[in-house]
Amino acid sequence: MSHISTTDPTLANLLDSELHRQRNTIAMIASENHVSQAVLEAQGSILTNKYAEGYPGNRYYGGCEFVDQIEQLAIDRAKKIWDAEYVNVQPHSGTQANMGVYLSVLNPGDKILSMSLTHGGHLSHGHPANFSGKLYDIQHYEVDPSTGYIDYESMEQIAKRFKPNLIVSGFSAYPRIVEWDRFQEVAQELGAYHMADMAHITGLIAGGQHPSPIGHADFVTGSTHKTIRSGRGGLILSSEEYASKIDSAVMPGIQGGPLLNNIVGKAVGFAEALTPEFTKYAEQTVKNAKILGEAIQAGGLKLVSDGTDTHLVLIDLRNSHPDSTGKDVQTNLESVGIVLNANTVPGETRSPFLTSGIRAGTPALTTRGFMEDDCSLLGDLIVQIINDPHNSSIQKSVSKEVQSLCKKYPLYS
């Protein structure tokens, strides 16, 4: 930080404050993680200087002999991790990866069937405020309100009525295993494409903790900075059959020059994901989420689907705390150093800016070293704040426990 401190001390102070915040709070936003020092170095590398429009071996600019090798390393490592024939590592985000798939095989006005946002889907799956909802004709499937699991029979019935061009599987707030083959069977019967969005569970799949959609979906998209702990961005995987269409859709279709400093971050993170240590990490992430959920349930709170198979738990506040909004709970927990997010729940009636639920994840805290006992304690601390948010004695006690955990598992020390 010495150069930033000299040239821009105001910004250096802000960066130092953010480092202090991350070190002294527990990150439980399910889509966040802490990358390694190696990935941090890669993302801040000299590759930020280089333009490289095009793809390895076929660039529009000169001087790309080394960045070609770097991008190819990222591609080859991703192929090995997820057993894919074709990979594009250039999308700047998971949303842009989804956009790349849509533009490769759909026309404006085509039909997409996807999971409702309030039932666990994502903005880029067809929300009216998102490009996907503006460009395409969207219908949604939902979870069974009595179980919290995807209602596959209803999904199939909706698909047969709607006759989509593309079916989207995957989620941003669904705590259970996704049966990719069920979606593929429906898509094949209707002559539709199937895109599996594994954004949240890229690392769980890499670590063998969730079934892979490869072989069950025509296209697989994902984020590279959540459970996989690599450089921020997205990726697209498919068979070679669609390679040229996807390449063209990504560049020049939706992007110009790729962010090479992010791509080298992906390459470094992918190398880490190929180690036995990463498999243990993915396994521990799921174990921690299960224990966290059990502790929260023991405190009298309801989880959507009554548990989790993944890295996240979704807490429905409506039964135990009908007057509390997710935003209230998020604010109260952040005041004691626990950072998670308000989230919609199935059957949501509140604004997405208020919500009736909260989402908590274990990827980042597992990276720090948290184990089951720590997550059990953490679940109890969350319950204490939710049940009695304005009790100053509880606030002080919980804050002290949080600081003790942060010191026990130091970050970037």
Summary of the structure (lengths in Angstrom):
residues: 413
radius of gyration: 21.4
end to end distance: 15.0
largest distance: 63.7
contacts: 1515
relative contact order: 0.15
helix: 50%
strand: 15%
